[in-house]
């Protein structure tokens, strides 16, 4: 089943293949410029043909990039997570270079056997491979390979650090000039975070917070949310209006996040002796979105909707509820029979002249 998480992983893997194809094209252009009309590599004597080599380099480059991307996203993504960005990049690049050397040897064996019209295990094939492995050409290629791997890993790490959507928007310049758009916001805050930190210690609390954010990620992805900010123990999640309203994604996301933490209750209890819980406020409105900053650029939302959503979330404790939704957003939604809706009355939020009706929402018990 092609879930939204699988779709997200696909879009994380795809750039690996594209970057490697670009590097492969640059490589064969440089190679053609150097070898011109030669029919063999001067350093090894291996046969060279521009047409077939071009196709082989592009296909092998793209496939190799996709294989590396799959390994990185699905297998090795958690390696060296405690290392600094620079060390993580160096260690992973070294690991992949070693794996690629093995891959290149295998490809070279088959390539030579085809060109020499002999078996992969033929002595002449492996003489050519050993000559290649001990040549300046091979080590120049490894340097090029390391640069290619480093570039893709740098892109991947940068994408994870600032977010795929944010990086994509920086590339296409979507918010280079400020634009106005309608968005739904959820301010989700952990309950009794100060008490928890004092109980388990601040270092342990930070580890718990990291795990907590990780466990909330899948529901956000599944229900098309975008993490706008992590502010201490608070997460600000945003949806484009249509994405959040579709199938009540924004509301379903909250309850899926609850289930995600509940399903891991034993892990939290055994590791942290605590099970975190949270409350959330929802609201929607028009924001101005654009790039801002000089020393560090961010894509920022600006508008009264953010302050209002934060204040709605702050009233959850007053009403003793887990989730509050503004009447403006409630009127936009088509709430299904799975939910129990209750009006908590009208409230004049601090900093607003008009009153706003708030609704609490619960899942109906079966």
C-alpha positions as CSV (number, residue, x, y, z in Angstrom):
1,X,0.0,0.0,0.0
2,X,1.4,3.4,-1.1
3,X,0.8,5.4,2.1
4,X,1.7,9.0,2.5
5,X,4.8,8.0,4.4
6,X,5.9,5.8,1.5
7,X,5.2,8.6,-0.9
8,X,7.3,11.0,1.3
9,X,10.1,8.4,1.3
10,X,9.8,8.1,-2.5
11,X,10.3,11.9,-2.8
12,X,13.2,11.7,-0.4
13,X,14.9,8.9,-2.5
14,X,14.2,10.4,-5.9
15,X,16.8,13.3,-5.6
16,X,19.6,10.7,-5.0
17,X,18.9,9.3,-8.5
18,X,18.6,12.7,-10.1
19,X,21.8,14.1,-8.6
20,X,23.7,10.9,-9.6
21,X,22.4,11.2,-13.2
22,X,23.6,14.8,-13.3
23,X,27.0,13.8,-12.1
24,X,27.1,10.9,-14.6
25,X,26.3,13.3,-17.5
26,X,29.1,15.7,-16.3
27,X,31.5,12.7,-16.0
28,X,30.9,11.4,-19.5
29,X,31.2,15.0,-21.0
30,X,34.5,15.4,-19.3
31,X,35.6,11.9,-20.3
32,X,34.7,12.6,-24.0
33,X,36.6,15.8,-23.9
34,X,39.7,14.1,-22.6
35,X,39.5,10.9,-24.7
36,X,38.0,12.5,-27.9
37,X,38.4,9.9,-30.7
38,X,40.4,7.3,-28.7
39,X,39.0,3.8,-28.8
40,X,40.6,2.6,-25.5
41,X,41.5,4.1,-22.1
42,X,45.2,5.1,-22.3
43,X,45.9,4.1,-18.6
44,X,44.4,0.6,-18.8
45,X,43.9,-0.2,-22.5
46,X,40.3,-1.1,-21.8
47,X,38.0,-0.5,-24.8
48,X,36.2,2.8,-24.9
49,X,33.1,3.6,-26.9
50,X,31.3,7.0,-26.4
51,X,27.8,5.9,-27.3
52,X,27.4,2.7,-25.2
53,X,29.5,4.3,-22.4
54,X,27.1,7.3,-22.3
55,X,24.1,5.1,-21.8
56,X,25.8,2.8,-19.3
57,X,27.0,5.8,-17.2
58,X,23.5,7.4,-17.1
59,X,21.6,4.2,-16.3
60,X,24.2,3.0,-13.8
61,X,24.4,6.5,-12.2
62,X,20.6,6.8,-11.8
63,X,20.1,3.2,-10.6
64,X,23.1,3.5,-8.2
65,X,21.7,6.8,-6.8
66,X,18.3,5.3,-6.2
67,X,19.9,2.2,-4.5
68,X,21.9,4.5,-2.3
69,X,18.9,6.7,-1.6
70,X,16.9,3.6,-0.6
71,X,19.7,2.4,1.7
72,X,20.0,5.8,3.3
73,X,16.3,6.4,3.9
74,X,15.3,2.9,4.8
75,X,18.3,1.3,6.4
76,X,21.1,3.7,7.4
77,X,19.2,6.9,8.3
78,X,19.8,6.4,12.0
79,X,23.5,5.7,11.7
80,X,25.8,8.2,13.4
81,X,22.9,10.3,14.7
82,X,24.9,11.3,17.8
83,X,27.7,12.7,15.7
84,X,28.1,16.3,14.6
85,X,26.8,17.2,11.1
86,X,30.4,17.2,9.7
87,X,31.4,13.8,11.2
88,X,28.1,12.2,10.2
89,X,28.7,13.4,6.6
90,X,32.3,12.1,6.6
91,X,31.5,8.7,8.2
92,X,28.5,8.0,5.9
93,X,30.4,9.1,2.8
94,X,33.3,6.7,3.7
95,X,30.8,3.9,4.3
96,X,29.1,4.4,0.9
97,X,32.4,4.8,-0.9
98,X,33.4,1.4,0.4
99,X,30.1,-0.1,-0.7
100,X,30.4,1.6,-4.1
101,X,33.9,0.2,-4.6
102,X,32.5,-3.3,-4.3
103,X,29.6,-2.3,-6.6
104,X,32.1,-0.9,-9.2
105,X,34.2,-4.0,-9.1
106,X,31.1,-6.1,-9.9
107,X,29.9,-3.8,-12.7
108,X,33.4,-3.7,-14.1
109,X,33.6,-7.4,-14.2
110,X,30.4,-7.8,-16.2
111,X,31.2,-4.8,-18.4
112,X,34.6,-6.3,-19.3
113,X,33.3,-9.7,-19.9
114,X,30.7,-8.3,-22.3
115,X,33.3,-6.2,-24.2
116,X,35.8,-9.0,-24.3
117,X,33.1,-11.6,-25.1
118,X,34.3,-13.9,-22.4
119,X,33.3,-15.2,-18.9
120,X,33.2,-13.0,-15.8
121,X,35.7,-15.3,-14.2
122,X,38.1,-15.1,-17.1
123,X,41.7,-14.2,-16.1
124,X,41.9,-11.4,-18.7
125,X,38.8,-9.8,-17.2
126,X,40.3,-9.7,-13.7
127,X,43.7,-8.5,-15.0
128,X,41.9,-5.5,-16.5
129,X,40.0,-4.9,-13.2
130,X,43.2,-5.1,-11.1
131,X,45.0,-2.7,-13.4
132,X,42.0,-0.4,-13.1
133,X,42.0,-0.7,-9.3
134,X,45.7,0.2,-9.1
135,X,45.5,3.1,-11.5
136,X,45.3,6.8,-11.1
137,X,42.1,6.7,-13.1
138,X,40.5,4.5,-10.4
139,X,41.4,6.8,-7.5
140,X,40.4,9.9,-9.5
141,X,37.0,8.2,-10.0
142,X,36.8,7.4,-6.3
143,X,37.4,11.1,-5.5
144,X,34.6,12.0,-7.9
145,X,32.4,9.3,-6.4
146,X,33.0,10.6,-2.9
147,X,32.1,14.1,-4.0
148,X,28.9,12.8,-5.6
149,X,28.0,10.8,-2.5
150,X,28.8,13.8,-0.2
151,X,26.6,16.1,-2.3
152,X,23.6,13.7,-2.1
153,X,24.1,13.2,1.7
154,X,24.5,16.9,2.2
155,X,21.2,17.5,0.4
156,X,19.5,14.7,2.3
157,X,20.7,16.0,5.7
158,X,19.8,19.6,4.8
159,X,16.4,18.5,3.7
160,X,15.8,16.6,7.0
161,X,17.1,19.6,9.1
162,X,14.9,22.3,7.5
163,X,12.1,20.1,6.1
164,X,11.5,18.9,2.5
165,X,8.7,21.3,1.9
166,X,10.8,24.3,3.1
167,X,13.8,23.3,1.0
168,X,11.6,22.8,-2.0
169,X,10.0,26.2,-1.6
170,X,13.5,27.8,-1.2
171,X,14.6,26.1,-4.5
172,X,11.5,27.2,-6.5
173,X,11.3,30.6,-4.8
174,X,7.6,30.2,-4.0
175,X,7.8,32.5,-1.0
176,X,10.7,34.8,-2.3
177,X,8.0,37.4,-2.5
178,X,5.4,37.3,0.3
179,X,2.0,35.8,-0.6
180,X,-1.2,35.5,1.3
181,X,-2.8,32.1,1.8
182,X,-5.4,30.5,4.1
183,X,-4.0,27.9,6.5
184,X,-5.1,25.8,9.5
185,X,-2.9,25.8,12.5
186,X,-2.7,23.4,15.4
187,X,-0.7,24.4,18.5
188,X,0.0,21.1,20.4
189,X,1.5,21.4,23.9
190,X,2.7,18.7,26.2
191,X,0.9,18.6,29.6
192,X,2.8,19.2,32.8
193,X,6.2,19.4,30.9
194,X,7.9,21.3,33.7
195,X,6.9,18.7,36.3
196,X,8.0,15.9,34.0
197,X,11.4,17.6,33.5
198,X,11.9,18.0,37.3
199,X,10.9,14.4,37.9
200,X,13.1,12.6,35.4
201,X,15.9,15.2,35.0
202,X,16.5,17.6,32.2
203,X,18.9,15.3,30.2
204,X,16.4,12.4,30.3
205,X,13.6,14.8,29.5
206,X,15.4,16.0,26.4
207,X,15.8,12.4,25.3
208,X,12.1,11.8,25.9
209,X,11.2,14.9,24.0
210,X,13.3,13.7,21.0
211,X,11.5,10.4,21.1
212,X,8.1,12.1,21.5
213,X,8.6,14.3,18.5
214,X,9.7,11.2,16.5
215,X,6.6,9.2,17.4
216,X,4.3,12.1,16.4
217,X,5.9,12.4,13.0
218,X,4.1,9.6,11.2
219,X,0.6,10.9,12.0
220,X,1.6,14.4,10.8
221,X,2.9,12.9,7.5
222,X,-0.1,10.6,7.1
223,X,-2.6,13.5,7.5
224,X,-0.7,15.9,5.3
225,X,0.4,18.3,8.0
226,X,3.6,20.4,7.9
227,X,5.6,21.1,11.0
228,X,6.1,24.8,11.2
229,X,8.0,25.0,14.5
230,X,9.2,23.1,17.5
231,X,9.0,25.5,20.4
232,X,10.3,23.7,23.5
233,X,7.7,21.0,24.2
234,X,5.2,22.6,21.8
235,X,4.7,21.7,18.1
236,X,3.1,24.0,15.6
237,X,1.5,22.1,12.8
238,X,0.1,23.8,9.7
239,X,-2.1,22.7,6.8
240,X,-3.1,24.4,3.6
241,X,-6.8,25.0,4.1
242,X,-8.0,22.4,1.6
243,X,-5.5,19.7,2.8
244,X,-6.6,20.2,6.4
245,X,-10.3,20.2,5.7
246,X,-10.2,17.1,3.4
247,X,-11.5,14.1,5.3
248,X,-11.0,16.3,8.5
249,X,-7.3,15.6,8.2
250,X,-6.3,18.2,10.8
251,X,-8.6,16.8,13.5
252,X,-7.8,13.1,12.6
253,X,-4.1,14.0,12.9
254,X,-4.6,14.9,16.6
255,X,-6.3,11.6,17.5
256,X,-3.8,9.6,15.5
257,X,-1.0,11.4,17.4
258,X,-2.7,10.3,20.7
259,X,-2.9,6.7,19.4
260,X,0.8,6.8,18.4
261,X,1.9,7.7,21.9
262,X,-0.6,5.3,23.5
263,X,0.7,2.4,21.4
264,X,4.2,3.1,22.7
265,X,3.2,3.4,26.4
266,X,5.2,0.5,27.6
267,X,8.4,1.9,25.9
268,X,7.8,5.3,27.6
269,X,7.1,3.8,31.0
270,X,10.1,1.5,30.9
271,X,12.6,4.1,29.6
272,X,11.3,7.3,31.1
273,X,8.8,6.2,33.8
274,X,6.3,8.6,32.3
275,X,3.7,8.7,29.5
276,X,3.4,12.1,27.9
277,X,0.0,13.6,27.0
278,X,-0.9,16.8,25.3
279,X,-3.6,19.3,24.4
280,X,-4.2,21.3,21.3
281,X,-5.9,24.3,19.9
282,X,-7.1,24.7,16.3
283,X,-7.9,27.8,14.2
284,X,-7.7,28.9,10.7
285,X,-7.2,32.2,8.9
286,X,-5.2,34.2,6.4
287,X,-1.5,34.5,6.8
288,X,1.3,36.3,4.9
289,X,4.0,33.8,4.0
290,X,7.5,34.7,2.9
291,X,11.2,34.3,3.3
292,X,12.7,36.3,6.1
293,X,16.2,36.7,7.6
294,X,19.7,37.7,6.7
295,X,22.1,35.5,8.7
296,X,19.6,32.7,8.6
297,X,16.6,32.5,6.3
298,X,13.3,31.0,7.3
299,X,9.9,30.7,5.7
300,X,7.7,32.5,8.1
301,X,3.9,32.8,8.6
302,X,2.6,36.1,9.8
303,X,-0.9,36.9,10.9
304,X,-3.3,37.1,13.8
305,X,-4.3,33.5,13.3
306,X,-1.1,32.3,15.1
307,X,-1.7,34.3,18.2
308,X,-5.3,33.3,18.3
309,X,-4.5,29.6,17.9
310,X,-1.9,29.8,20.7
311,X,-4.5,31.5,23.1
312,X,-7.2,28.9,22.2
313,X,-4.7,26.1,23.1
314,X,-4.0,27.9,26.3
315,X,-7.6,27.6,27.3
316,X,-7.7,23.8,27.2
317,X,-6.8,23.6,30.9
318,X,-9.5,26.1,31.8
319,X,-12.2,24.0,30.1
320,X,-10.5,20.7,31.2
321,X,-10.5,19.4,27.6
322,X,-7.8,18.0,25.3
323,X,-8.7,19.9,22.1
324,X,-10.5,23.2,21.4
325,X,-11.5,24.4,17.9
326,X,-12.6,27.9,16.9
327,X,-16.1,28.4,15.6
328,X,-14.6,29.8,12.3
329,X,-12.8,26.5,11.6
330,X,-15.7,24.4,12.9
331,X,-18.1,26.0,10.4
332,X,-15.7,25.1,7.6
333,X,-15.5,21.4,8.7
334,X,-17.9,18.6,7.9
335,X,-17.6,16.7,11.2
336,X,-18.3,13.0,10.9
337,X,-20.4,10.9,13.3
338,X,-17.2,9.5,14.8
339,X,-16.8,12.7,16.8
340,X,-18.6,14.2,19.8
341,X,-18.8,18.0,19.5
342,X,-19.6,20.2,22.4
343,X,-19.8,24.0,22.6
344,X,-17.8,25.4,25.4
345,X,-19.4,28.8,25.0
346,X,-18.1,32.1,23.8
347,X,-14.8,33.6,25.0
348,X,-13.2,36.9,24.6
349,X,-9.6,36.1,23.9
350,X,-6.9,38.4,25.2
351,X,-6.0,40.9,22.5
352,X,-9.2,40.4,20.5
353,X,-12.2,42.7,20.5
354,X,-14.7,40.2,19.3
355,X,-15.8,37.0,21.1
356,X,-15.1,33.6,19.7
357,X,-17.1,30.4,20.3
358,X,-15.0,27.4,21.2
359,X,-15.8,23.7,20.7
360,X,-14.3,20.7,22.3
361,X,-14.1,17.4,20.4
362,X,-13.9,13.8,21.5
363,X,-13.9,10.5,19.7
364,X,-17.2,8.7,20.2
365,X,-16.9,5.5,22.2
366,X,-17.9,2.3,20.5
